[in-house]
Each structure stands twice: as structure tokens, then as C-alpha cells.
């Protein structure tokens, strides 16, 4: 999606719908703004239902303070104005009250962005602004003072969060990632002690550099691309993926495979954005996911695998960032679909990729990579997606049991009954 061609009002509407629909703000809470090339500030209105905004509700405040629009600008306009005056390099601001980040603001702590390798790189350093009356100049001064230090993400004491960026989509990605970090840390603390990475600059595998010769798309590939995009959209809607993280691939009958691109917002992926990979080469003019070589290794060594997902859902990832083990023997569906779920040491999928790929036998369709991701394999796109869903939902149920009482696993004799009844290897 060419977001740079969207009018500021349309960008704000799109992002506010996204933030509201995913439960990251309320009817009256949160505000977004964009500073355009003229220095005008486009901002959400005061007193208008965030769940029913239209582009005509968005307000423009000119450089001389003139308000253009049907409403007054957000009551938080003062801090947006002060952020832009303090940091001329920023062109967009996101402010909202997602519950997980509000929890951190209430205890006046900053979420740990070093539980996984990429989050700190997306969010950057995070500051904390002292409490002041909402909508006041003092609150704006407190927030702007933290932005003046060069930070782009600022927690507000007993309030929420403010994130700035070069554009609204960049600011949203950092905002969403920080909110994800908060949810992950809360979940991890419920089952154990979160393990912080000592360094977030993990080596990445070399990206494919050679390009494939242009070939026409087969009917099979067109259908695969269509179905992948439908499931990627569903994965995002269910918060199994984020805008920046979540990789899906599917093998084609000629031995090639289709995979999600690097860096594109998962919310808006279209069939033409996906990348075909064959024999170590990728479709011309596109960049595949950084995990492309690991996907290729699994396909090469595991002929029963037809589809792969690498994801970071916040419930199953709580087990990845703590020493607490995940056991699928909770309900029959979990064991049938998930089977054994080993933990792979941090960095194994990069530095011992062949050994990691060899783990995905028929009786081990999933694995948790410590402080990294969950890797899911399947016999089809839907089978892999189903397993990802079940893993995340099972993990959520498992986490909730920690406040109810001791976990009672299905015993070995009943597991044998499941194996026989469902022809499990």
C-alpha cells in the first residue's frame, strides 16, 4: 500500500479505526496527529466517538492557530503542538490508552523491550513524562521535555503513551510494538520470571541476493497467494501477528514456495506483495522475509511440511521468555494439533539452522525458540494456521490456570488413547 499518497485525514481515520478496533483505546480516549509539508497539524477532534469517526471529522490547525473543520481539535492538542515545535523532525504523533501500557503507567514503569531481538530496534529508548492535568500546557511541557532528549516513545505517568515518528505508520508500528512488549511482559510475569536478552543485535541470516527470471503466475500460485493473504489478515486481526512480525510461507508443487515480504505491514498485504522463492533465488523487485533461508531448509529436509509460520503471539511467547515449560497435554485438541513442543536455544535458528530444521518431524510440528518466536509447520496453509491459533489459545488458558490452581495434565494412558484414536505417530 502506497500510504504516502493518502491524505492526512484518511491516514488518521485509518489508524484510529485500527487502534480502536483492536481494543487499544476507548470511545473518548486517544488522539492522533500529522504535521504536513505546510506546517499544518491535522488532528482527531474533541468529543467525537472514536468508533464512528469520518474523514470530515478530522480537524486542521494552521500555523497561525486557525482551526479548519467541523469540530474543535482534541483537548490534547497542546502537547501535539509542543512535540512538533520541540522535534521538527517528527511528522506524526500517536497517543492512546491500551490497557497493558496503562498498567505500566499506573505503576510508573517502562515495558521491557529486550525480551525479544527486534522490539528495542523498532521502539528505541522509552522515556517517562511526569503526570500533569490532561490537556494542560504543563502536560505538554512535560512530554516535550522527554522528546527533547531524542526519544520517540514516551510513557505518561498514570495516563498512557505518546509515540512520534517520521510518518503516522512508523509511529503506529512503534506504538503497537511497545504495547505488545507490555502484554508479553505481563503474561511472562504471571508464569515465571522474564529473561532479558543481554544484546538485541542478534546476527541475522544473509538475505537472498539473486533474483529469479520473470515467470507467469500459475493458477496454483495465484490461489496460494489469495489464501495466504486471507489468513495473514486473520492472523493480524486475532493479534497472532503484528504489523512488523509474522512470516507465512507455502510450498508450491514445483518445489518453490511463496513467503511474506520483509518490512511490509502485515495488516495490508496483498497477493502481489508476497514473494516467490526457488532454489535460493527470489522474485525480482521484492525482498523476502529475513527468515527465508530457514523456511527453505525446513522444506528441503521435511517433505511432509507444506506450510510454515513463524510468529510471536503474546501468550505462547510468555513461555519463550521464561524458564516455564509449555505442555500440550491440557485438552485433547491441544495435544492432537500441537504434540510435543520443544524449546530451541536462543540463536539456534540462525547459527544451527540445519539442526533446528531437522527437529520438525511429524510428531514435532511446532517448536518454541527461546526469546525469539514460535515456529509452526503444517500439511497446508489452514493446518499451519490452525496450529498457531490452538497454540496461542492453549497458552492463554494455561497462563490463566496459574491463578486458579495446579495444572492437571491428561495422563499417559489417555494420551495413548488419543494417539490410537487419531492415528498419531
C-alpha positions as CSV (number, residue, x, y, z in Angstrom):
1,X,0.0,0.0,0.0
2,X,1.4,3.4,-1.0
3,X,0.5,5.2,2.2
4,X,2.4,8.3,1.2
5,X,-0.4,9.1,-1.3
6,X,-3.1,9.1,1.4
7,X,-4.5,12.5,2.6
8,X,-3.6,13.2,6.2
9,X,-7.3,12.9,7.2
10,X,-7.5,9.5,5.6
11,X,-4.3,8.3,7.3
12,X,-5.6,9.5,10.7
13,X,-9.0,7.8,10.1
14,X,-7.4,4.6,9.0
15,X,-5.1,4.4,12.1
16,X,-7.7,5.4,14.6
17,X,-10.1,2.7,13.3
18,X,-7.2,0.3,13.6
19,X,-6.3,1.4,17.2
20,X,-10.0,1.4,18.3
21,X,-10.9,-1.9,16.6
22,X,-8.0,-3.7,18.3
23,X,-9.0,-2.5,21.8
24,X,-6.1,-0.1,22.2
25,X,-8.2,2.9,23.1
26,X,-11.8,3.8,24.0
27,X,-14.6,5.9,22.6
28,X,-13.3,9.1,24.2
29,X,-9.6,8.2,24.6
30,X,-6.6,8.8,22.5
31,X,-5.7,11.2,19.7
32,X,-3.6,11.1,16.5
33,X,-2.0,13.9,14.5
34,X,0.1,14.6,11.4
35,X,2.1,17.6,10.6
36,X,2.1,18.2,6.8
37,X,4.6,19.9,4.5
38,X,2.9,23.3,5.1
39,X,3.3,23.0,8.8
40,X,-0.4,22.4,9.3
41,X,-1.4,20.0,12.1
42,X,-4.2,17.5,11.2
43,X,-5.6,16.0,14.4
44,X,-8.6,14.0,15.7
45,X,-11.5,16.1,17.0
46,X,-12.6,16.7,20.6
47,X,-15.8,15.0,21.8
48,X,-16.4,12.7,18.8
49,X,-16.8,8.9,19.1
50,X,-13.6,7.2,18.1
51,X,-15.5,4.3,16.9
52,X,-17.6,6.3,14.4
53,X,-15.1,8.9,13.0
54,X,-15.3,10.0,9.4
55,X,-12.7,11.9,7.4
56,X,-14.8,15.0,7.6
57,X,-14.4,14.9,11.4
58,X,-10.6,15.4,11.2
59,X,-9.5,18.9,12.2
60,X,-6.7,21.0,10.6
61,X,-5.0,23.6,12.8
62,X,-3.0,26.1,10.7
63,X,0.3,27.6,11.7
64,X,-1.4,30.8,12.9
65,X,-3.8,28.8,15.1
66,X,-6.8,29.0,12.8
67,X,-9.0,25.9,13.1
68,X,-10.4,24.4,9.9
69,X,-13.1,21.8,10.3
70,X,-16.5,20.9,11.9
71,X,-15.1,20.4,15.4
72,X,-12.7,21.6,17.9
73,X,-9.3,19.9,17.9
74,X,-8.6,17.3,20.5
75,X,-8.2,18.6,24.1
76,X,-4.7,17.2,24.0
77,X,-3.7,19.4,21.0
78,X,-1.3,21.4,23.2
79,X,1.1,18.5,23.7
80,X,1.0,17.6,20.0
81,X,1.9,21.2,19.1
82,X,4.7,21.3,21.7
83,X,6.1,18.0,20.5
84,X,6.3,19.3,16.9
85,X,7.9,22.5,17.9
86,X,10.4,20.7,20.1
87,X,11.2,18.0,17.5
88,X,10.7,19.4,13.9
89,X,11.9,16.0,12.5
90,X,8.7,14.3,13.7
91,X,5.8,14.4,11.4
92,X,3.2,12.2,13.3
93,X,2.1,11.5,16.9
94,X,0.1,8.6,18.3
95,X,-1.4,8.9,21.8
96,X,-3.7,6.2,23.2
97,X,-4.5,4.2,26.4
98,X,-4.0,0.5,25.6
99,X,-4.7,-1.5,28.8
100,X,-1.3,-3.1,29.1
101,X,0.5,0.2,28.7
102,X,-1.9,1.9,31.1
103,X,-1.0,-0.8,33.6
104,X,2.7,0.2,33.3
105,X,1.8,3.9,33.5
106,X,0.0,3.3,36.8
107,X,3.0,1.6,38.4
108,X,5.3,4.1,36.6
109,X,7.4,1.5,34.9
110,X,8.6,1.2,31.3
111,X,8.0,-2.1,29.5
112,X,11.0,-4.3,28.8
113,X,11.8,-4.1,25.1
114,X,14.7,-6.6,25.4
115,X,12.8,-9.8,25.8
116,X,12.9,-10.5,22.0
117,X,15.6,-9.4,19.5
118,X,13.8,-6.8,17.4
119,X,11.4,-4.9,19.7
120,X,14.0,-2.4,21.0
121,X,15.2,-1.8,17.5
122,X,11.6,-0.8,16.5
123,X,10.7,1.2,19.6
124,X,14.0,2.7,20.6
125,X,14.7,4.0,24.1
126,X,11.5,4.8,26.0
127,X,11.1,7.7,28.5
128,X,8.6,8.6,31.2
129,X,6.9,12.0,31.5
130,X,5.7,13.3,34.9
131,X,2.0,13.5,35.5
132,X,0.1,16.7,34.7
133,X,-3.6,17.6,34.1
134,X,-4.8,16.1,30.7
135,X,-5.0,18.8,28.1
136,X,-2.9,21.3,30.1
137,X,0.2,23.2,28.9
138,X,2.1,21.6,31.8
139,X,1.4,18.1,30.4
140,X,2.6,19.3,27.0
141,X,5.8,20.7,28.5
142,X,6.5,17.5,30.5
143,X,6.1,15.4,27.4
144,X,8.0,17.7,25.1
145,X,10.9,17.7,27.6
146,X,11.3,14.0,27.2
147,X,11.0,14.2,23.4
148,X,13.7,16.9,23.5
149,X,16.2,14.2,24.7
150,X,15.8,12.5,21.3
151,X,13.4,9.8,22.4
152,X,10.4,8.9,20.2
153,X,8.4,6.9,22.7
154,X,7.2,8.4,26.0
155,X,5.2,6.8,28.8
156,X,2.9,9.2,30.7
157,X,2.6,8.6,34.5
158,X,-1.0,7.4,35.3
159,X,-2.1,8.1,31.7
160,X,-0.9,6.1,28.7
161,X,1.7,6.6,26.0
162,X,2.8,9.0,23.3
163,X,4.8,7.9,20.2
164,X,6.2,10.1,17.4
165,X,7.5,9.1,14.0
166,X,8.5,10.3,10.6
167,X,5.0,9.4,9.4
168,X,1.9,8.0,11.1
169,X,2.5,4.4,10.0
170,X,6.0,4.4,11.5
171,X,4.7,5.9,14.8
172,X,1.9,3.3,14.9
173,X,4.4,0.4,14.4
174,X,6.5,1.6,17.4
175,X,3.3,2.2,19.4
176,X,1.9,-1.3,18.6
177,X,5.3,-2.9,19.3
178,X,5.6,-1.2,22.7
179,X,2.0,-2.3,23.6
180,X,3.0,-5.9,22.5
181,X,6.0,-5.7,24.8
182,X,3.8,-4.7,27.7
183,X,1.3,-7.6,27.1
184,X,4.2,-10.1,26.7
185,X,5.9,-8.9,30.0
186,X,2.6,-9.1,31.9
187,X,2.0,-12.6,30.7
188,X,5.5,-13.7,31.4
189,X,5.4,-12.4,35.0
190,X,2.2,-14.4,35.6
191,X,4.0,-17.7,34.9
192,X,7.7,-17.0,35.9
193,X,10.5,-14.6,35.7
194,X,11.1,-12.9,32.3
195,X,14.6,-13.4,30.9
196,X,16.1,-10.3,29.3
197,X,18.4,-10.6,26.3
198,X,21.9,-9.2,27.0
199,X,22.2,-8.0,23.5
200,X,19.4,-7.3,21.0
201,X,21.8,-7.1,18.0
202,X,21.4,-10.7,17.1
203,X,23.1,-11.7,13.8
204,X,20.6,-12.2,11.0
205,X,20.9,-14.8,8.2
206,X,22.1,-13.5,4.9
207,X,19.3,-12.4,2.7
208,X,18.9,-14.0,-0.8
209,X,20.6,-11.7,-3.3
210,X,19.9,-13.5,-6.6
211,X,16.7,-12.8,-8.4
212,X,14.5,-15.2,-10.4
213,X,13.8,-14.8,-14.0
214,X,10.3,-13.4,-14.5
215,X,7.8,-16.2,-15.0
216,X,4.0,-16.2,-15.4
217,X,2.0,-17.0,-12.2
218,X,0.3,-20.4,-12.3
219,X,-3.3,-20.9,-11.2
220,X,-1.9,-22.8,-8.2
221,X,0.3,-19.9,-7.1
222,X,-2.5,-17.4,-7.6
223,X,-4.7,-19.4,-5.3
224,X,-2.0,-19.8,-2.7
225,X,-1.3,-16.1,-2.7
226,X,-5.0,-15.4,-2.3
227,X,-5.4,-17.8,0.6
228,X,-2.2,-16.7,2.3
229,X,-3.4,-13.1,2.4
230,X,-6.7,-14.1,3.8
231,X,-5.1,-16.0,6.6
232,X,-2.4,-13.3,7.2
233,X,-5.2,-10.8,7.6
234,X,-7.0,-13.1,10.0
235,X,-3.7,-13.7,12.0
236,X,-3.3,-9.9,12.3
237,X,-6.9,-9.4,13.4
238,X,-6.5,-12.1,16.1
239,X,-3.3,-10.5,17.2
240,X,-1.2,-13.5,16.3
241,X,0.9,-11.2,14.0
242,X,1.8,-7.6,14.5
243,X,2.4,-5.0,11.7
244,X,6.1,-5.8,11.8
245,X,6.3,-9.5,12.8
246,X,4.8,-12.7,11.5
247,X,6.0,-14.8,8.5
248,X,3.9,-17.2,6.5
249,X,5.0,-19.5,3.6
250,X,3.6,-22.2,1.4
251,X,5.3,-24.8,-0.8
252,X,4.3,-25.0,-4.4
253,X,4.2,-28.2,-6.5
254,X,7.3,-27.2,-8.5
255,X,9.4,-27.1,-5.3
256,X,9.4,-23.3,-5.0
257,X,7.5,-21.5,-2.2
258,X,5.7,-18.2,-1.6
259,X,6.6,-16.2,1.5
260,X,5.7,-12.9,3.2
261,X,7.9,-9.9,2.3
262,X,10.4,-8.2,4.6
263,X,9.2,-4.9,6.2
264,X,5.7,-4.7,4.8
265,X,2.8,-4.0,7.2
266,X,1.0,-7.4,7.7
267,X,-2.3,-5.6,8.0
268,X,-2.3,-4.5,4.4
269,X,-0.6,-7.3,2.5
270,X,-2.0,-8.1,-1.0
271,X,-1.3,-11.2,-3.2
272,X,1.2,-9.2,-5.3
273,X,3.3,-8.3,-2.2
274,X,4.2,-11.9,-1.5
275,X,7.5,-13.2,-2.8
276,X,8.2,-16.5,-4.7
277,X,11.4,-18.2,-3.8
278,X,13.1,-21.0,-5.8
279,X,16.5,-22.7,-5.4
280,X,17.9,-19.8,-3.3
281,X,16.6,-17.1,-5.6
282,X,13.7,-14.7,-5.0
283,X,11.2,-12.9,-7.2
284,X,12.6,-9.9,-8.9
285,X,12.0,-6.5,-7.3
286,X,10.9,-7.9,-3.9
287,X,12.6,-8.7,-0.6
288,X,11.5,-11.9,1.2
289,X,11.3,-12.3,5.0
290,X,14.6,-12.5,6.8
291,X,13.7,-16.0,7.9
292,X,13.5,-17.2,4.2
293,X,16.6,-19.4,4.4
294,X,15.2,-21.2,7.5
295,X,11.9,-21.8,5.7
296,X,13.8,-23.2,2.7
297,X,15.8,-25.5,5.0
298,X,12.6,-27.0,6.5
299,X,11.1,-27.6,3.1
300,X,14.3,-29.2,1.9
301,X,14.6,-31.6,4.9
302,X,11.0,-32.2,5.8
303,X,9.0,-33.4,2.7
304,X,5.8,-33.7,4.8
305,X,5.8,-30.0,5.6
306,X,3.8,-27.9,3.1
307,X,3.4,-24.6,5.1
308,X,5.3,-22.8,7.8
309,X,4.5,-19.9,10.1
310,X,7.0,-18.0,12.3
311,X,5.1,-15.8,14.8
312,X,5.3,-14.1,18.2
313,X,1.8,-14.2,19.8
314,X,2.0,-12.8,23.3
315,X,0.6,-15.8,25.2
316,X,2.8,-18.6,23.8
317,X,5.7,-16.2,23.8
318,X,5.4,-15.9,27.6
319,X,6.8,-19.4,27.6
320,X,9.6,-18.4,25.2
321,X,10.9,-15.6,27.5
322,X,10.7,-17.5,30.8
323,X,12.0,-20.9,32.0
324,X,8.5,-22.2,32.4
325,X,7.7,-25.1,30.1
326,X,4.6,-25.4,27.9
327,X,2.9,-28.8,27.9
328,X,0.2,-29.5,25.3
329,X,-1.4,-32.3,27.4
330,X,-4.1,-29.9,28.6
331,X,-7.2,-30.7,26.4
332,X,-7.4,-33.3,23.6
333,X,-7.4,-30.6,20.8
334,X,-4.2,-29.1,22.1
335,X,-2.3,-32.4,22.2
336,X,-3.7,-33.6,18.8
337,X,-2.6,-30.5,17.0
338,X,0.5,-29.4,18.9
339,X,2.0,-32.7,20.1
340,X,5.5,-32.2,21.5
341,X,6.7,-28.5,21.6
342,X,10.4,-28.4,22.3
343,X,12.2,-25.3,23.3
344,X,15.1,-24.4,21.0
345,X,18.0,-22.5,22.4
346,X,18.2,-18.8,21.6
347,X,20.0,-18.2,18.3
348,X,19.7,-21.8,17.1
349,X,17.5,-21.0,14.1
350,X,20.3,-18.7,12.9
351,X,23.5,-20.3,13.9
352,X,22.5,-24.0,13.9
353,X,19.7,-23.8,11.3
354,X,20.2,-27.3,9.8
355,X,19.9,-28.8,13.3
356,X,16.9,-26.7,14.1
357,X,15.1,-27.6,10.8
358,X,15.7,-31.3,11.5
359,X,13.5,-31.1,14.6
360,X,10.3,-30.7,12.6
361,X,9.3,-34.4,12.2
362,X,5.7,-35.4,12.0
363,X,5.4,-35.8,15.8
364,X,7.0,-32.4,16.4
365,X,5.1,-29.9,14.2
366,X,5.9,-26.9,16.4
367,X,8.8,-25.5,18.5
368,X,9.3,-22.5,20.7
369,X,12.6,-20.7,20.1
370,X,13.8,-19.1,23.4
371,X,13.5,-15.3,23.4
372,X,12.6,-15.4,19.7
373,X,9.5,-16.9,18.2
374,X,7.2,-19.9,17.7
375,X,7.8,-22.0,14.6
376,X,4.7,-23.8,13.3
377,X,4.6,-26.4,10.4
378,X,1.6,-27.9,8.7
379,X,0.3,-30.0,5.9
380,X,-1.5,-27.0,4.4
381,X,-1.9,-23.3,5.0
382,X,-5.0,-23.9,7.1
383,X,-3.4,-26.7,9.1
384,X,-0.5,-24.5,10.0
385,X,-2.8,-21.6,10.8
386,X,-5.0,-23.8,13.0
387,X,-2.0,-25.0,14.9
388,X,-0.8,-21.4,15.5
389,X,-4.3,-20.5,16.8
390,X,-4.5,-23.5,19.1
391,X,-1.0,-22.9,20.4
392,X,-1.9,-19.3,21.4
393,X,-5.3,-20.1,22.8
394,X,-3.9,-23.1,24.7
395,X,-1.1,-20.9,26.1
396,X,-3.7,-18.3,27.2
397,X,-5.7,-21.0,29.0
398,X,-2.5,-22.4,30.5
399,X,-1.5,-19.0,31.8
400,X,-4.9,-18.4,33.4
401,X,-4.6,-21.7,35.3
402,X,-1.7,-20.2,37.3
403,X,-4.2,-18.2,39.4
404,X,-6.7,-21.0,39.7
405,X,-4.8,-24.0,40.9
406,X,-2.3,-26.7,40.0
407,X,-2.5,-27.9,36.4
408,X,-3.9,-31.4,35.9
409,X,-2.4,-32.8,32.7
410,X,-4.0,-35.6,30.7
411,X,-2.3,-38.7,31.9
412,X,-0.1,-41.0,29.8
413,X,-2.7,-43.8,29.4
414,X,-5.2,-41.3,28.0
415,X,-2.5,-39.8,25.7
416,X,-2.0,-43.3,24.3
417,X,-5.8,-43.5,23.7
418,X,-5.6,-40.2,21.7
419,X,-2.7,-41.5,19.7
420,X,-4.6,-44.6,18.7
421,X,-8.0,-42.9,18.1
422,X,-6.5,-40.2,15.9
423,X,-3.7,-42.2,14.3
424,X,-0.9,-40.0,15.7
425,X,2.7,-41.1,15.1
